[in-house]
Amino acid sequence: MHKPPVRIVAVIDDDRRVLMSLANLLASGGYLTRLYENAEAFFSADHSGLVCIITDLGMRPIDGLQVLQRSTESPAPVPVIIITGRPSEHSDDYFLQRGAVGFFRKPLDGDALLERLNDVTP
């Protein structure tokens, strides 16, 4: 019997409720998750096997835009989806032009997020 590939998504958000909600949503779509309450914890962790990073935009001291930048400049870049619950001075296209593969505002449309994730992951 052939097993489907393991697809692991890193989720970075400083709101534990959002982390748990996204973990449940992603599990329903067949994804495993690694959850991080801040970008520092993410950057100090093992990134092997990741197929995507979902990161909140408004975190301190390292924000989602910095996560995106560091990922796109990495020798082995991982696709990044940006999420935010705050108004942004930038348009959605601003983040897409900088390499994000998706941009979603909270409250998230779970179906649209899973659809985008399926589009950008193997």
Secondary structure, 3 states (H helix, E strand, C coil): CCCCCCCEEEEECCCHHHHHHHHHHHHHCCCEEEEECCHHHHHCCCCCCEEEEEEECCCCCCCHHHHHHHHHCCCCCCCEEEEECCCCCCCHHHHHHCCCCEEEECCCCHHHHHHHHHHHCC
